Amino acid sequence: MPTLIVQTNVIVPPARRKPILEAFSSRLSELLGKPERYVMVILQTNEDMIFGADDGPMAYLELKSLGLPEGQTPHLSKALCALMEQQLNLPAHRVYIEFSSPPRHLFGWNGSTF
């Protein structure tokens, strides 16, 4: 159930969207050691955003995953920022990431909860 939501003010042409989503999905699966068939990635582009009184390129990411170890978040942050730079040419200092590990009974799928 790993879910990554990427919100950015960067404009991404339609032809680039699927390859970016695939790159994030594959890398997130590797990073978390979870099957890619359970990974969801949401890419929201061309958002109205401002960060540090500057509306230059930026992103806000939310990563939710059951059992996400708190000790792993520095490594995940580094890897996700590298991916943002690689895929969207966004520097790490323009990216915020929120990590969360919801309780299993508060995350639903397939008509039930985990």
Phi, psi and omega in degrees: 000014177304132179231127177241122175251124179245116175247128182214155175269000178289138176272125181245119179300146182309322182293338181269345188296311182297314177300324178294314178301316180296319180296316178295317181299312181297313182293321179296320176301314178298312184299321184265350181066034181241148181300137182297336180296345178257356184275132175240135177233131179242126181244113179247114185247170177058035180279150172282117184213154172215141183217120181064036181062022182231127180262021175293175182308133182201172177206153173235125181245144172237123176243117177244133178202134177297133177070024180294114182289127181302325180293345182268349186296324177299318178295317179296319179300314179299315182293318180291322176295321176297320179293322178297319179293317182294315187272327186236006180057038181256124178288150184302327182286359177246021182231127169253144179228129174253124178255140174210150178232090184291151173299145184305323183285353179253015176229117184260155176194140172056039176078011181214197173233168181278000000 
